Amino acid sequence: MKLSYSWLKEFVAVKGNAESLAERLTMSGFEVEGVTPEGVTPEGISSHGGDKILEINVTANRGDALSVLGIAREVSALYRLPLKKKNTKPLSLQKKKGPITLSVQSHKKCPRYALVVLKGVKVAPSPEWLAQRLSAVGMRSINNIVDVTNYVLMECGQPLHAFDLRQIRDGKIIVRTATENEIMITLDGEERKLTPDDLVIADPQGVLAIAGVMGGRESEITDQTTDIAIESAFFDPASIRKTSRRLGLQTDSSYRFERRVDPEGTLLALERAVQLIQELAGGMVVGDLDKRSSQDFCHPPISFSPQEVQETLGGEWPSSLVKKVFQQLSFQVKEKTKGRWEIRIPSYRGDIEKAVDLIEEVARVAGLDKIPTSFPALESSPLKGSLSYLKERKIRQLLVSFGFREAIHFSFLSPDELSLLASTVSAQLITLENPLSHEYSVMRPTLLTSLIKTAAFHHRHKIFSLRLFEMRSVFEKNGEGIRERKVLSGLLSGDRVASHWSVPKKEKGTDFFDLKGIVQAILDESGLSEVSFQPSDSPLNGLLHPGKRAEVKVGATQVGGKTVGVLGEIHPEAAHQFEIKTPTFVFELDTALLFEKVSTAHFEEYSKFPVVDRDLAIVVPREVPAGSIQEFISKQDEEIKGVTLFDLYQGAPVPEGKKSLAFSIQLAHKDRTLTDEEVNAIFGRVTEGVKLKFQAEIR
């Protein structure tokens, strides 16, 4: 925010130069990014009269400081100087019957709305002093009426809007929400399509302004305007923020409404505007209205003990000093019992809610340099962590060693991104009551969509080789309320290795088995055994290719035979929706199941005696999983040390609906060499078992 030093001095008689004030403001939490050299504004325009401009960074919770008056209050408190007030004539609200009637239909979004009507004004260029003052703070001069509303905005922090009275049809102003797809043209000439989430100022025939954001072209002040209506209101900050972001339209007004204006300052600003308009453009007040909801904007009193300041900040903080700071800030202090105060906060300080906020104010105003320097007593001890934390760290290190990069995404997303998931997922979605926009309106039930969106972004920029992972929380409804659980998700796309003449092109691309190998490595690192990859019936199947997906399950001795997660290639429909340009593979694992009740891996001694290899080639129905056969073979005898699938074939001469599988079986005894008779007997039992269980034909 740009602040004119000479304008500030009209409210508080601060001594010294602008640079010393800038340093004091910075040390109190208002960082001054620069002071314009005397006689020149930040844009290089002469500011006339040797004024100086301070560029102040006001934090989002201090909407009350986005004005000359707001900073003047701070300077008054910091320097213990009296605050000067502008003398204005009070409006006789609700006593005059004017040409406008007012109806507020949405008190939740508009708890306070005041309006004054002036007739006989003369629209003309602003006087030089007004145009120069606005120019110094980065605003252009339009005409005397509009310039006054902008002047009051910068002076008091209260946005105002002026309507041409002749353009308010039927003599009625209605504060309501817009209808679906309602259209209006704003002052910038753009056509805006509105939604029921948007608050508007309207007459019986259409929209006059988007409340708190921008006025409409039809009711703007022109050179022919003679009668005007000026509004001053308090709008719900969340509502204005949502509308402003959805429309991509941020104005000086919306910037302040989003950060909360003073609900008790609407009339002060209106009185100041009327005073200036009558001085510059003439006119007579012929009607005024004030609509207020039953909402109470008074802060509830805060119970506070001055001893809390010393306990929190350390050092000596006398009660007299603490009380003096509160009084400088216009906080009302009332002693309730010995050592306990009741603090009442002004309506413009919406950021003060509890005792710790008051302690911050004491430190800020009294001076951060008064906080003594001290070092915490630390007891040196070995680094410790929970089992799950240590396992998470190991998994992260493992994935990084595989070339992955960790991604961090918002916990909110658009329901449109979940359209391909099962209806059970949609039924469990958690919808936000006050989302920033439709794109961030639900809590994420999976990390996969965020990873896929990130991949699509990179693909659009011709970056196709990606390895990303994220380990964060997802959210869903259950019978007891809202369930939060942590999952590990990953994504692979593009080439397996960097392009090189020695690598055949057909061997470069990432495939399903690269993904499966990485998932298997994660499971091994977690100490899981008896892992199987089975056909998936996961709610996430809508994102996964029906022929290239699987569920990860573990044996009953590990985690109750539960499903740990899913993996697969992105479904063609999902690839089209997210604009994925190359085969992309994803996985998602439940970390609670991954890290819970898991046995520690132990070394199993290798046999010192020769290992015998036997191959088994069979023909089985196509729907029989090779993993099931592999698991069955491995359990037929304790001498079987390994089973590997090394060939898969479908097509002639193998009959239709069947496939040919070939397994390599490794056999060994830990104490001696197996004889041919023993090997043949084991192999015979395996062969007969496979034939009976899987309707297999031996090749």
Buried (B, 14 or more C-beta within 10 A) or exposed (E): BBBBBBBBBBBBEBEEEBEEBBEBBBBBBBBBEEBBEBEBBBEEEEBBEEBBBBBBEBEEBBBBBBBBBBBBBBBBBBBEBEBEEBEBEEBEBEEBEBEBBBEBEBBEBBBBBBBBBBBEBEBEEBBEEBBBBBBBBBBEBBBBBBBBBBBBBBBBBBBBBBBBBEBBBEEBBBBBBBBEEBEBEBBEEEEBEBBEBBBBBBBEEBBBBBBBBBBBBBBBBEEEBBBBBBBBBBBBBBBBBBBBBBBEBBBBBBBBBBBBBBBBBBBBBBBBBBBBBBEBBEBEBBBBBBBBBEEEBEBEBBEBBBEBBBEBBEEEBEBEBBBBBBEBBBBEBEEEEEEEBBBBBBBBBBBBEEBEBBBBBBBBBBEEEEBEEEEEEEEEEEEEEEEBEEBBEBBBEBBEEBEBEEBEBEBBBBEEBBEBBBEEBBEBBBEEEEBBBBBBBBBBBBBBBBBBBBBBEBBEEEEBBBBBBBBBEBBBBEEEEEEEEBBBBBBBBBBBEEEEEEEEEEEBBBBBEBBBEBBBBBBEBBBBEBBBBEEBEBBBBBBBBEEBBBBBBBBEEBBEEEBBBBBBBBBEEBBEBBEBBBBBBBBBBBBBBBBBEBEEEEEEEEBEEEBBEBEBBBBBEEEBBBBBBBBBBBEBBEBBBBBEEEEEEEEEEBEEEBBBBBBBBBBBBEEEEBEEEBBEEBBEEBBEBBBEEBEBBEE
